[in-house]
Amino acid sequence: MNINTETLFDLRELTVAELVVRAQGGDRDAFGELFDRYRSAIVAGAMSRVRNADEADELAQDVFIQAMQKIDQLRVPEAFGGWLRQIVHRMAINRVTRNRSAIACDPETLEATCVSEDAPDEVAEHREQAEAVRNSIDRLGALDQETLTAFYLNGQTLIEMSDAFQAPIGTIKRRLHVARKRLAKEMDLLGAAV
């Protein structure tokens, strides 16, 4: 039995957390094993978002490249699967929004194909609520705005926010909690003023 076969056999016996730790230490074979274990799930997740097999395969490759480059940022090796799904989610959104192309059509076709399930008054109410939230966020302090925007609008994980804000995860959780309370208070004040 040669060394490569023994190495591959040994890698198949390791847990995901053990493979992640090895990959973080620069072991490319360990990362390759992670790729083999998660590839089909990542392609399936990508397919559910981009709805094109070729695009899903390409997205899955991009996800693993991103994961390989950022694996040192993963602090909890057991969370590799969820971390990878977050990368798929963010990259799929980026890909779909970047690749949207405008399609020209006449007004009759547009009206026939764009059916809204909500009544016009419900649509107006949703718009008013969204505007109220945006206005309330604008009245918050800069740190609260940045925290809420990073988490809710940019979809950053607590780990990513911890790195971006250069603060421990516990601090980020506290900031989110406080920012949510302040936003709710602003929303209540806005509701009382109306």
N, C-alpha and C positions, 0 to 999 in steps of 0.2 A: 504494500500500500504506500503510495507516495505522499509527500507532505501536504500537497494541495487538497487531496481527497480527505485526509485526516483533519485539516483545518476546516473544510466545509462541513464535515460531519460534526465537528465540535461546535461550530457556529449554529447549526440547526438545533443543538441541544440547549442553547442559551435562551434565557428569557429576553423579552423585549428590553427591559431595563438594563440588563447586562450588555446587550448589543449596543444600546445607546451610549452607555459609558465607554465602551470600546471605541465607538465611532467618534465620540467627543475627544478621545485620545489620539485620533488620527487613523484608526484602523478602517481602511476602505473596504475590506472584505466584510466587516461587521455592518457597515452601511449598506453594502450590496445585499446582505441577508435581510436587512430591514426593507429594502426596496422590493425584494422578492416576496416578502410576507405581506406587504401593504399595497403592492401595485394594483391588484385587481379591485380592491376597495376604493382606491384613489381614482382609478379610471371610472368606476361606477359613479362615484360622487361627482366627478367632473362631468360625466355624461348627463347626469340629472340636471346640471346647471347650464351647460352649453348646447345640449341637444344635437350634437354632431360627433360621430365616432372619431374622425380624424382630429378634430379640434380637441376632443377629450384626451386622446393619446398625447397630443402635443402639450396640453395643459398639465397632464400628469408628469411628464418629463420635466417641465418647468418647475412644478411643485417640488420634485425631488432634488433638483439643482438648488432651489431656494433653501430647502431643508438641509441639504449638505453644507451650504454656506453658513447657515444660521444655527446649526445644531448645538454649538457652544452656548447659545442663549437659553436652551431648554434646561431649566433648573431641576425639574422633577422627571427623571427618566421614564417613570411609569406612565406619564401623561403623553408619551410620544404620539399615540394614535389620535387623540383629541387635538393635539398641537398640529398635527399634519392635516386634519380635517379643517382646522381654522385657516391654514395656509391655502388649501383648496378653495375654501369659501371666498376668501379675499381676492385671490388671483382670478377666480371665475368671474366675480363681479367686475374686476378691472378689465378683463378680456371682453366680457359682454358689452360693457358700456363703451369701451374704445372701438369695438367693431360694429357698432350700430351704424347702419347706413340709411339715409333718408330715401323713402320711396314716394315718388310723385303719383298722385291720383286725383281724380276729379272729386268735387264736393259730395256728389251723390253716392259714390262708392265709399268715400270716407264715412259718411253718415250711416250707410248700411252696415259697415263692418265694425264700427266703433260703438258698441252697445254698452251702456253703463248700467250696471245692476242697481246702482244707488239712484234715488230720486234726486232731482236738482237741489232741493232744499237740504238733503243730507250731504251732498257734495259741497255746498256752500258752507254748511256747518263744519265739515272736516277741514276746509280751507281756513275758516276762522279760528278753529282750535290750533291748527298748525302755526298760523300767524301769531296767535297768543303765546304759544310756547317759544317761538323765535324771539318775540319781543321780550318775554320774561328772561330768556337766556341772555339777551343783550344787556339787561339791567343788572346782571350778576357781575361779580368781580372777575378779573382776568383769569385767575387760577381756576375758579369754578367753571368758567366758559371753556377753558382749554381742557379740563378734566372731562366734562360732559361731552364735548365735541370728540375728543379722542376715543372715548369708550362707545358712545352711542352712534355717532355719525361716521367715524372712521373705522369702527369695528376693531379697535386695538384690544388685545388681551391685557390682563393685569401685568403680565410679565413684560410685554412690550411697553406698556405705560411706565412701568418701573424703570426700564432702561432709558426711555425718552425723558422722563422727568428727573432721573437720577435720584430716585427715592425708593425706599423699601416697599414691598407689596402691601404690607400692613398700612403704611401711610397712604398709598394709592386708594385702598379700600375705604379708609377714613375720609379721604377727600371726596370720593364718589358719594359716600353716605351724606356728608355735610352738603355737598353741591345739590344733591337730590332734595334735601330738606329745604334749602334756600330757594330752589326752583319752585317747589310746591308752595312755599310762602308767597313768592312773587305771583304765582298763578292765583292764589287766594286773594291777594291784594288787587290784582287786575280784575278778578271776578266781582269783588266788592265795589270797585270803581265804576263798573259798567252798569 
